[in-house]
Structure formats: C-alpha cells, structure tokens
Amino acid sequence: MNIFRLCGDLSHLLAILLLLFKIWKTRSCAGISGKTQLLFTIVYTARYLDLFTSFVSVYNSVMKIVFLTASYGTLYLMFYKFKPTYDHNHDSFRILYLIVPALVLSFIIVHVYTVMEILWTFSIYLEAVAIMPQLFMVSRTGEAETITSHYLFALGSYRALYILNWIYRYYTEDFLDWITIMAGIVQTILYCDFFYLYITKVLKGKRLSLP
Amino acid sequence: EGHYIFKDEL
C-alpha cells in the first residue's frame, strides 16, 4: 500500500458514496446513466469473485464488499425505487459495443487461461470503457448537475492515482502489469475532456454545461 | 506467479 493507491481507493469510494448520496437526497437519478452503473456492477462482480477464492487483507475484502453492495444498491435505486426519474431516453449508448469487444479481448490478451483470470481481465477491460454511456449522456443533454460532476471527477481521479501507484510500484517492486496499466491509461484518457471542463467550470462555481 | 502481484489492488 502506498499513498497513491490509498488516495485512489478513497477517491473511488468517495465517488460511489457521492452517487448514492445524490440519488437518495434528491430522490432522483436524473442525469445518471443506468447503463454505466450496470457495467460497473458487471465489472465488480466479475473481478471480486476472488472474494471466495483468495484472501488478501481485511481492508481488501471490506472494500470489495462495499463496492459490490453499493453498486447493486445503486442499480436497485435506479431501476426500482426511483425508476420514474431515470432518464432512459438520453441513455441510449449501446453497451454491447463495449461488452463484446472487452470479452473478446480478454480471451486474446490474458496472462493465464483460467476462468477466474479471464473474468478478472474482462473486468479490467470493461472498466476502462464503462464510463462511456455516462459521458455520452452528458454530451447528449449538454449538462451535468454539480454533484454528478463531483462524482465523475472522483471516479476519474481514482484511475489516474492508480497510474501513479503503478509507477511507484515499478520503482519499489520492479514489476509492471501491462494489462492493468494500458487499460488504466485508456480509462484516464476518456476522462480528460471532462477533467478540463470540471476545472474550468465547476471549480469556479459554474454549472457544467457544454458549449 | 509474478503477474498476480497487482491483484491485491481493487
């Protein structure tokens, strides 16, 4: 554990809790992509199956359980409790265009051919692009609520901090995992436009709206 | 088993 990794995890946790807080407080999931939330739930489910097979640390297991619970909770709020507020007309990104290539790639570029390993690799690839329906939704509606912007910023920062963590681990442990690194870089690049808008608008107290 | 090293991450 290093400071970048810890900040990355906390940023990720903050993002997930911010989203739940926003939905619960406003009693609405307007502006949130249910498809992105569904993809993240698939990501966590595929990746954290190792909860049953390997133990790393209490911290590790607790965080995995929190991420899983929160993502299923978010789906419950979006597709059941506050379903009437879900803006599905603007959430029109075709997620099979993300799931199928991620699945195919996880059979092609993978360390070891076992079910757990392929599921883990699939989760890494899918996570890299899972935010696309949400970003597509923001671009279609042309705006995002401030709290949604904070959510996206925290979620994007998490993988950027992980990149610093991987650089640090390369120097201290002399090890690189190219699958996570390349996927992490793609994931972070997808947020760049948003980061720019966040810094130039939201941090100056303005609402995030596209020109 | 070197590539398992990063699987302590979330």
Interface residues (C-beta under 8 A of the other chain):
Chain A: R5 D9 H12 D50 S54 V56 S57 N60 M63 K64 F67 H111 V112 W120 Y162 N165 W166 R169 E173 F175 D177 T180
Chain B: G2 H3 I5 F6 K7 D8 E9 L10
